[in-house]
Amino acid sequence: MDKLTLYIGNKNYSSWSFRPWIALEGCGVAFEEVLIPFDFSAGNPQIREVSPTGKVPMLDHGGFKIWESLAIIEYVAELFPDAGLLPQDRQARSLARSYSMEMLSGFSALRSNCPMNMRRPVGRPDLPGEVMKDVARIETIWHEARSRSGGPFLFGAFSGADAMFAPVVSRLERYDIAVSAKTKAYMAAMKALPAWKKWEEAALKETWIVPEDED
């Protein structure tokens, strides 16, 4: 099989890159990583050389290109059906896709007010009520999924659905957002993953600064 090459952005900031990276790494799928930092005010022109959208993440599979985090996860799940990127049960798989799509298209208040920044000192800023509405919905998703599956992850074992919510775990921690004990237990399970620790360790060593994601 042709090798998989995943193009990503800065690990400290790039929530969209984090999603497919931790999905593949956490499910044991071998891939080559190429990091192209976005440390220019108008982005990095190198990205346009490899990505049709001029954005990351982007997966190259023997010259065939796939972009968008969820599309990458779905594509690799079809390549490696036994890797656990998607649940085996039909209903669970449909729920995983529903939750992932909701993450993909929603929660704009949380995204805009709490950009991913793994180097950010933990502290709670003043946040608009819309952020807490997003958090409440996310907590509901996590609690429902883990109650259904028995945990510790959304569908029992770690999967691509967990990967889609990985940046939220970082945001809730870094912005010290008040959450339930059940939510904290899920966050702890995510942060205990070797894949999480590997990404975070690299993120904390980065020196690039993106001013709009600092507060």
Number of C-alpha atoms within 10 A of each C-alpha: 6 9 12 19 18 24 22 25 23 22 25 25 23 21 25 23 23 25 24 28 26 23 30 24 17 21 20 14 17 11 16 11 13 14 15 17 20 22 14 11 9 7 13 16 13 13 22 13 10 16 18 13 13 15 23 26 28 27 30 20 16 11 11 9 16 20 19 18 24 23 14 22 26 17 14 22 22 12 12 15 14 12 18 19 29 26 25 12 10 10 10 17 16 13 17 23 18 13 20 19 14 14 17 16 8 12 19 14 17 21 16 11 18 21 22 26 23 21 15 17 12 14 11 13 12 8 14 11 10 14 18 17 14 17 20 14 12 19 18 13 16 22 18 13 21 19 15 13 15 13 18 18 21 27 26 15 16 22 24 29 27 25 26 26 21 22 23 22 18 21 22 21 20 20 21 14 17 13 14 11 9 13 19 16 14 21 19 13 15 22 16 11 14 13 19 20 13 12 17 18 14 12 19 14 11 13 9 15 15 15 9 8 15 13 11
